[in-house]
């Protein structure tokens, strides 16, 4: 099916989120461009009109969710965006011992329990008719598929990386406060933690108490905070060739901005943000990962996961002492057979891309062991 060329306001990632957090976000916004006023008004209306659903869910399930104990050793998948985190999550979710936040739960965390019937089916019909696959990479879009929980957090809090999609000219400020968690007041930090824990409790409740498998790229810079809450947590870091990550991240942002942005942004400014944020995220991660207890951390290359998925997953289970691989392996094989025809985006490394990545991301080649390319000398063909 052909993807539509004109985005609809209904695609905004927080259109079904908290009205209160959306109002806080708008108050902190420096400006909204005139071209996007209708989109901002649409999100304001939908978050307000769905408030009764959130209130009803709170009355009906609030006590049960609050009493839900989160497994003390969740499994976190971290790594920069476009590094293979989604593929790894989809593979590990074939293990029925693990539970994950679903796409529907991430889009509507405030009423995903009472909305698990006709509301979810209505949203699924809309997406099937307009966007049967993820716009950034062609992966089938399924309301019950596992999802990055940063989207759920964005629907509960004004502090989330996802809000850079709405306010790209404020991307650095949002990244600093929402990913690095710098500059937050103690009250804001506490509110962020409470929002995130409520999301995990609801996901745990919805999956019958299972250990949560959490994929969140922004968590790469939040390791100390996660360890404060879950000192027994397991971490899997996946990384990818920096040149591919650079081009794929630019493609991702250019795609999602069309459907979320409330501000215009120059391509040069966007590119500069990608170059800066990669360094800030992964240098923070490389420093903080030493705090993870021995036996609770492992890492892998995306290319190795592509070429030897079973061997890599078996190694992950062994190094993290996770149970259940033998039972999950047949389902993993079935999933791999189902995506065997999937074609990844293909990127060419132009000389200017090589030069920019070499200049700004030099540390990554040494840290992760990738070959550093060299641009052709000026004047050569």
N, C-alpha and C positions, 0 to 999 in steps of 0.2 A: 504494500500500500504506500502511496506517495505521501510523504510528510507535508503538511501545510506550510506555506511560505510565510504566512502572517500569524504571529503568535496571538493567543487570546489571553485576556486578563486572568482567566480561570486557571492558568498554568502557574501562577505565582506560588512559590514554595511555602509561603505562610498564609495562604488565603483561608485556611481552615484552622489557624492557630489562635492563640490567646489574644483577645482584644486588648487586655491590659498591657501585655508586653509590646504589642504593636504600637500602642499609644506612646509608650516610653521610647520606643525606637524612633517614631516620628518626631518626638520632642527633641531628641538628640541629633536629628538630621540637620545638617546645615542648610540644605535647600533641596527642592524637588523641581526638576525641569518641567516646564509647561506641557511638553509633549506627553508626560507621564502622569499628569494629574488624574486622569480618568482611572488609570491603573491603581494609583494610591487610594482613590475613593472606593474602587471596587473591593480592595483588600480590607479597607476600613469597614465597609458594609458587611462583608462576609464574616469577618471576625466578630462583629457585633451581633449579627443575626444568628450565628451558631452558639452564642454564649449560653442560651437556655439548654442546649444539648450538653455542654460541659457542666452546667450546674446540676442537671439531672444525673449525669454519670457520677458526679461527686457524691450526690445523695445516695445513689444506689450502690455504688461500689467503693466509695472513698474509704470506709473503715477497713474493708477487706484488703484493699491495696496497701494501706498504711501498715497493716499487720504482716504483709508479705515480706519474708526475709530474703534478701538477695544472697545468692551463693557467695561464700567468702572468697572464692577463687575464680572470678570470671576470667575469660580469655579475651585479651585485647589484641586486635589486629591494627598495627600502626604502620606508618610510612607516608611519604608525600603523595598527594593526589596524583592519579594516573600512573601509579606504580604497580598495579595488579592487585590492589586490596579487594576489589569487588570479586574478582575471579577466585581468590583464596577464600573469601567468605562463603561464596556459593558452594565451593567444594567442601569446606568444613561443615556447612549446614546440612550436609547429607547424613551427618551423625545425629541420630535421634536423641542422644544424650544432651545435645546442646540446643539452646533456644536463642532466637534473635528477634529484635524488633523488625516488624514487617514494614513494607512500603506504606500500607494504609495506616498503620499505627504511627509511623513517622509523620505522615501528612496531617493526621487528626489525633494527636495523642490525648487531647482533652475529652474526646467522646468515641474513641475507637472500640470500647467494649460494648456500649449500647448501640453503636453504629455498625456493628459487624455483620448486619443483615442487608437490608435494602439500601442503606446509605453507601456501604462499600460496593454493592453491586452497581449502583448508579454511577459512582466514580469510575469503576472498572469499565463500564460501557462507554463512558466518555473517552477514557484513555485509549480503549481498543479502537474506537472510531477515528480518533485524531492522532494518537501517538502510540502505536502498538509496540514500539521499541524506544529505548532510551535515545534521546537525540544526539548525545555525545559519542556513542559508540555502537549503536545498533543492537544492544542486548535487549531481549524481550522484556517488556514492562509488565509486571505482575503484581497486583495488590498484596498477594501473600508471600512474595519473595522477600528475602532478608534485605535490609536497607541500612545505610550508614546512619547511626543514631544522632549525628549532628543535625540532620534535618528535623528530627523530633525535638531536639533541644531548641532549635530556631523557632519552633512553634510554641515554645513555653517560656522563652527568655529573649530579652533584647541583646544578649551577649552570645553571639554565635558567628562563626566564620561565614555561614550561609548569608548573612546580611550584607556581605560585600557584594553579593549579586544584585541587591537593591540599590546600594549606595557605593558604586565603584570609585567615585572620587574620594571617598572616605575610607578606602580599603585598608590603608596602612594603620589608621587609627582603630578601625574595627579589629584588624588582625592583632594589634598590640593588646587591646582590652579583652578580646574574646578568645583568642588562641593562646597568647602568652600569659593572659590573665594579669597583665600589668596595668596599674593605674586605677584598679577597682577599689572602691571604699570597702571597709570590712562588711558593711551591710550588703553591698552589691555582691561581694564574693560569697557570702552566706546564702543569699538568695539564689545565686547561680548553682551552688552545690545542692541546695534543696530541690531546685527544678530538675537537676540531672538525676538525683537519687529517686525522685518521684517517677521519672521516665523509666529508670531501671526496674523499680518495683512493679510498675504496670506491665512492663515486658515480661518480668518474671511471673507475675500473676497470670498473664495471658497464656504462658507456656507451661502452666502447671508446676511451677517451682524449679524448672530446669536451670542448670548453669548457663549463664549468658555468654554467647559469643558476640563480641562487640567490635564492629569495624568503624573506626573513626580516625581519619587522618589527622585532624586537629589535635587529637590526644597525644601525638608524637611530642608535643611541647608541654604536655600536662602530666608527665610521669610522676613527679613528686606528689602532686595532689591526689592522683589516683592511688598511689601507694599509701597515702595517709588513710584513705578510706578502705582500701583493699590490699593490705600488706602481703597477702598470699596470691595476688593476681598473677596470671601468666601473660606474657607478652610475645607476640610474633611480629617481627619487623620484616617487611618485604620492600626491596628496592629494585630500581630499574635503571637502565642506561640513561645518564643525565640528558643527553641530547634528545632522546625520545620523550622524556618527562617534560622538558621545556616546551617542545612543540605540541605535545598532547594537552598540556595544561592551558596553553594559549587557546587551543581549539575548544577545550571545555568551557573556558570563561567566555569566549566570544559567543558560544552557543547559548549558554544559560543566561547571559546578560540580556539577550534579545527578549527573553520571556520574563525577566524579573526586574530589570533596571528601572530606577526612578531618576537616574542621572545619566547624561551623556558622558562618555569618557574617551579621551584620545587613545589611539592604539599604542602610541609611544609610552603613555602613562601606564597603561595596562601591562605592557611588556616589562617596564621597570618594576612594577609591583611583583610580578612573577619572579623576576631575578632576585629581588630583595627577600621575599617571603620564603623562598626555598632555603636560603642561607639561614634565616632566623629560625625557621622550624627545625631544620636538621642539625644545625650546630647546637641548638638547645637540646635536642634529643641525644646527640652523641655525648654530650656532657652528663645528662641526667640518667642515661641508661645504666651507668655504673651503680646506681642505687637499687636496681632490681636484684633481688636475691639470686644466688646461684641456683640453677635448675629451673628457674621461672622465666627464662628468656632464650629465644632462638631467633635466627634470621635466615632469609633465603633471597635468592635472586628470582625475579619474575621469569627470566629466560629459563632457569632450571625448572621452575614450576610448569612451564609450558612443555618442555621436552621430557621431563620425568616426573609427572605429577604424583604417581603412586609412591615412588621412592621418596620424594620430598615430603609428602604427607606422613608417610610411615616414620621418617626421621623426626618430624615435628612431634608426633605423638610420643615417640620414645624419649626425646630430649626433655619434653615438658611433663612426662609421666602422666599422660592423658589416657583414660581407659576407652575401650570400645572401638578401636580401629578395625579389628577383624570383622565386627558386625557391620560397620559402616562401609567397608570396602566395596561390596557389591553395588550399593547405591551410588558410590562415587564413580565406579565404572559406568553405571547407567547414565549418570549425569554427563560424564565426559563424552559418551557416545552421542548424547543429545545435542551437544554443542560442537561436535566435530567439524561441522561445516561453517562455523562462525569465522568471519574474516575480519582481522584487526585493521584499523586505519594504518596506512602506509605513509611514512614520512621520509623526506629526503633532507639530508643534512647540508644545507647551503653553507658557503664559506662564512657568511656573516653570523649564522647560528652557531657554528663551531667556535668562532672567535668570541662571541658573547658568553657562551657557556664556559669556555676555557677561562675567560677573565674573571667571571663572577662565581663560578662553582668549582674552582680548582680543588678545593678540599674534598669534594665528593669522589673524585677519581681515586684518590689515595684511600679514603675511608671505606669505599665499597669495592675497590679493585677493578674499575673499568678502564678500558683503553682510551687514552686521550688522543683525539684526532688533531690534525693540523690543517688549517685552511691553506688553500693553494696560494703561492706567492702572487702578488699583484701583477697583472699583465699576462698570466698564463691562461690557457684555455681549458 
